[in-house]
Amino acid sequence: MRMKLEFVLIGVLLLVFTAACNSNENTGQLEFIDKLNALRREFAKNNNIVNMHELSFDQNLMNKSKTMDSTGRFVEYRYTFIGSFSNGVNELMNSSTSFEQKSEQEKVEAIDNATTIEDLSFEHLTPGHTKIGCTKSTMGKILCLLAPDGNLSSWFKAAGDAGSLCMSGYKNVNGLCSITPKTSISIPQNHRTPPVPTTAKTELDRQIAKYKNEEQDGDEYDEDFPTTIIASSAILVSPVMTVVFVVLVSI
């Protein structure tokens, strides 16, 4: 029995640990995206990019990155790699140094040559991308998909004031085409099953009616008879504790 109890406790701890890891990873991804947007803004201002857009987390792209599905690659989306969320922007800055040092003509040639292959020196800087989703790949690195400018057409715009050519739904915020109005972005956690509606109200009404009908001692109906459900904090048991209790009872 003691061994079974130990297995139960280990299982619970593993569930808690996994949930904590997922939460930290999700937070890290959102912080990485914020830093990447700052990098994109700086690049746009330094290079007179008129249509550099803000990136927002996209659940569908993250799901696609998990399956390594190549459908739509270089048409609907492109990709890049980083080693970690915490140092990802620094890695991308280092990889783009060679691209930024090119002449304008050399940049155009590099972009032309990358329409059907990846070029990690500038994928994260493509102006027309508005969505990003990342996940750890089987290669040990983090794979990030960016969309929707799969063919890099957004690079070919005349130079001008940074953020002066934004798509509908975006406005220039200090050189970066940013979403308007600003909305709170979060990465969905594991969904819980919605609670099943109960018939407590109906049952309570039935009990009240029964109480009235069966009153045989001549007393008046007790107006103080409870007609509402009082939730006691003593019966609020967490799902994890419920699982542990059920398992222990079966031991």
C-alpha positions as CSV (number, residue, x, y, z in Angstrom):
1,M,0.0,0.0,0.0
2,R,2.8,2.4,0.8
3,M,4.4,1.8,-2.6
4,K,1.1,2.5,-4.3
5,L,0.8,5.7,-2.4
6,E,4.3,6.7,-3.4
7,F,3.5,6.1,-7.1
8,V,0.4,8.3,-6.7
9,L,2.3,11.1,-5.2
10,I,5.0,10.9,-7.9
11,G,2.4,11.1,-10.6
12,V,0.8,14.2,-9.0
13,L,4.2,15.9,-8.7
14,L,5.0,15.1,-12.4
15,L,1.7,16.7,-13.4
16,V,2.5,19.9,-11.4
17,F,6.0,20.0,-12.7
18,T,4.9,19.6,-16.4
19,A,2.3,22.4,-16.0
20,A,4.9,24.7,-14.4
21,C,7.4,24.0,-17.3
22,N,4.7,24.8,-19.9
23,S,3.8,28.0,-18.2
24,N,7.4,29.2,-18.1
25,E,7.9,28.3,-21.7
26,N,4.8,30.2,-22.8
27,T,5.9,33.2,-20.8
28,G,9.4,33.0,-22.4
29,Q,7.9,32.9,-25.9
30,L,5.8,36.1,-25.3
31,E,8.8,37.9,-23.9
32,F,10.9,36.8,-26.9
33,I,8.3,38.2,-29.3
34,D,8.2,41.5,-27.5
35,K,12.0,41.8,-27.8
36,L,11.9,40.7,-31.5
37,N,9.4,43.5,-32.2
38,A,11.8,46.0,-30.6
39,L,14.5,44.7,-32.9
40,R,12.2,45.0,-36.0
41,R,11.4,48.6,-35.0
42,E,15.1,49.5,-34.7
43,F,15.9,47.8,-38.0
44,A,13.0,49.7,-39.8
45,K,14.2,53.0,-38.4
46,N,17.8,52.4,-39.4
47,N,17.0,51.3,-42.9
48,N,13.9,53.4,-43.8
49,I,11.6,50.4,-43.9
50,V,8.1,51.8,-44.5
51,N,6.1,48.6,-43.8
52,M,7.7,46.8,-40.8
53,H,4.8,45.2,-38.9
54,E,4.4,44.1,-35.3
55,L,4.5,40.3,-34.7
56,S,1.8,38.7,-32.6
57,F,1.7,35.1,-31.2
58,D,-0.3,32.8,-33.4
59,Q,-1.6,29.4,-32.0
60,N,-2.0,27.9,-35.5
61,L,1.6,28.6,-36.4
62,M,2.8,27.1,-33.1
63,N,0.7,23.9,-33.7
64,K,2.1,23.7,-37.3
65,S,5.7,24.0,-36.0
66,K,5.0,21.1,-33.7
67,T,4.0,18.8,-36.5
68,M,6.8,20.0,-38.9
69,D,4.2,20.3,-41.6
70,S,5.8,21.8,-44.7
71,T,2.5,22.6,-46.5
72,G,2.6,26.3,-47.5
73,R,6.2,26.8,-46.8
74,F,7.7,29.8,-48.7
75,V,4.1,30.6,-49.8
76,E,2.1,31.2,-46.6
77,Y,4.9,31.2,-44.1
78,R,8.7,31.1,-43.5
79,Y,10.8,30.0,-40.6
80,T,13.9,30.5,-38.5
81,F,15.6,28.9,-35.5
82,I,16.8,30.1,-32.1
83,G,18.6,28.2,-29.3
84,S,16.4,29.6,-26.5
85,F,13.7,32.2,-25.9
86,S,15.9,34.0,-23.3
87,N,18.8,34.6,-25.8
88,G,16.9,34.3,-29.0
89,V,17.0,38.0,-30.1
90,N,20.7,38.2,-29.5
91,E,21.2,35.1,-31.7
92,L,19.1,36.7,-34.4
93,M,20.9,40.0,-34.2
94,N,24.2,38.1,-34.7
95,S,22.9,36.1,-37.6
96,S,21.6,39.3,-39.3
97,T,24.8,41.2,-39.0
98,S,26.1,40.0,-42.4
99,F,22.8,41.0,-44.1
100,E,22.8,44.5,-42.6
101,Q,26.3,45.1,-43.8
102,K,25.4,44.3,-47.4
103,S,24.8,47.1,-49.9
104,E,21.2,47.7,-51.1
105,Q,21.9,45.8,-54.3
106,E,23.4,42.9,-52.4
107,K,20.3,42.8,-50.1
108,V,18.0,42.7,-53.1
109,E,20.0,39.8,-54.6
110,A,20.0,37.9,-51.3
111,I,16.2,38.3,-51.0
112,D,15.7,37.2,-54.6
113,N,17.8,34.1,-54.1
114,A,15.8,33.1,-51.0
115,T,12.2,33.0,-52.3
116,T,12.2,29.2,-52.2
117,I,14.8,28.6,-49.6
118,E,15.4,29.9,-46.1
119,D,18.0,32.6,-45.3
120,L,18.3,32.8,-41.6
121,S,20.1,36.1,-41.8
122,F,16.9,38.1,-42.4
123,E,13.8,35.8,-42.1
124,H,12.9,37.5,-38.7
125,L,13.2,40.9,-40.3
126,T,10.8,40.4,-43.2
127,P,8.5,43.5,-42.9
128,G,5.2,41.9,-44.0
129,H,5.1,39.2,-41.3
130,T,2.5,39.8,-38.6
131,K,2.3,36.4,-36.9
132,I,4.7,34.0,-35.2
133,G,4.5,30.7,-33.4
134,C,7.4,28.7,-32.0
135,T,8.1,25.3,-30.4
136,K,11.0,23.1,-29.5
137,S,12.0,21.0,-32.5
138,T,13.5,17.5,-32.5
139,M,16.8,19.0,-33.4
140,G,17.1,20.6,-30.0
141,K,16.5,24.1,-31.2
142,I,13.4,26.2,-31.2
143,L,11.6,26.4,-34.5
144,C,9.7,29.6,-35.2
145,L,7.3,30.0,-38.1
146,L,6.5,33.5,-39.4
147,A,3.6,34.5,-41.7
148,P,2.0,35.5,-43.9
149,D,4.7,36.8,-46.3
150,G,5.9,33.5,-47.6
151,N,7.4,34.9,-50.9
152,L,9.2,37.9,-49.3
153,S,7.2,40.4,-51.5
154,S,7.0,42.9,-48.6
155,W,10.7,43.7,-49.0
156,F,10.2,45.4,-52.3
157,K,8.8,48.7,-51.2
158,A,10.3,52.1,-51.8
159,A,12.3,53.4,-48.8
160,G,10.7,56.1,-46.7
161,D,9.8,57.0,-43.2
162,A,9.6,53.9,-40.9
163,G,6.1,52.8,-40.3
164,S,4.5,55.1,-42.9
165,L,2.9,52.3,-45.0
166,C,0.9,50.1,-42.6
167,M,-1.8,47.5,-43.4
168,S,-5.4,48.0,-42.3
169,G,-5.7,47.5,-38.6
170,Y,-2.2,48.8,-37.9
171,K,-0.9,52.2,-37.1
172,N,2.6,53.7,-36.9
173,V,4.0,53.6,-33.4
174,N,7.5,54.9,-33.4
175,G,8.5,53.3,-36.7
176,L,6.6,50.0,-36.2
177,C,3.2,49.2,-37.7
178,S,1.4,48.1,-34.5
179,I,-2.0,46.5,-33.9
180,T,-4.8,48.9,-33.1
181,P,-6.4,48.7,-30.7
182,K,-3.8,46.9,-28.6
183,T,-5.1,43.6,-27.3
184,S,-3.7,41.4,-24.5
185,I,-2.1,38.3,-26.0
186,S,-1.8,35.0,-24.1
187,I,-0.9,31.5,-25.0
188,P,-3.7,29.1,-24.2
189,Q,-3.0,26.5,-21.5
190,N,-4.5,23.0,-21.4
191,H,-8.3,23.4,-21.7
192,R,-10.4,21.9,-18.8
193,T,-13.7,20.2,-19.5
194,P,-16.6,22.6,-18.8
195,P,-18.5,21.7,-15.7
196,V,-21.6,19.7,-16.2
197,P,-24.8,21.6,-15.3
198,T,-26.5,20.2,-12.2
199,T,-30.2,19.9,-11.3
200,A,-29.7,21.3,-7.8
201,K,-32.3,24.0,-8.2
202,T,-34.9,21.5,-9.5
203,E,-34.1,19.0,-6.8
204,L,-34.4,21.7,-4.1
205,D,-37.8,22.8,-5.4
206,R,-38.9,19.2,-5.3
207,Q,-37.8,18.8,-1.7
208,I,-39.7,22.0,-0.7
209,A,-42.9,20.7,-2.3
210,K,-42.5,17.4,-0.6
211,Y,-41.9,19.1,2.7
212,K,-45.1,21.1,2.4
213,N,-47.2,18.0,1.4
214,E,-45.9,15.8,4.1
215,E,-46.3,18.3,7.0
216,Q,-48.7,16.4,9.3
217,D,-48.4,18.1,12.7
218,G,-50.5,21.1,11.8
219,D,-47.6,23.6,11.9
220,E,-47.4,26.4,9.4
221,Y,-45.0,26.0,6.6
222,D,-41.6,27.1,7.9
223,E,-40.6,30.2,5.9
224,D,-37.1,29.8,7.2
225,F,-36.7,26.5,5.2
226,P,-33.7,27.1,3.0
227,T,-34.5,28.0,-0.5
228,T,-31.0,28.7,-1.7
229,I,-27.9,26.6,-2.0
230,I,-25.1,27.6,0.4
231,A,-21.7,26.7,-0.8
232,S,-19.4,25.6,2.0
233,S,-15.7,26.1,1.7
234,A,-15.3,22.7,3.3
235,I,-16.4,21.0,0.1
236,L,-14.2,22.8,-2.3
237,V,-11.6,20.2,-3.2
238,S,-9.1,20.7,-5.9
239,P,-9.0,18.3,-8.9
240,V,-5.6,17.0,-7.9
241,M,-6.7,16.2,-4.3
242,T,-9.8,14.5,-5.7
243,V,-7.7,12.2,-7.8
244,V,-5.4,11.4,-4.9
245,F,-8.4,10.6,-2.7
246,V,-10.0,8.4,-5.2
247,V,-6.8,6.4,-5.8
248,L,-6.1,6.1,-2.0
249,V,-9.6,4.8,-1.4
250,S,-9.1,2.1,-4.1
251,I,-5.8,1.0,-2.6
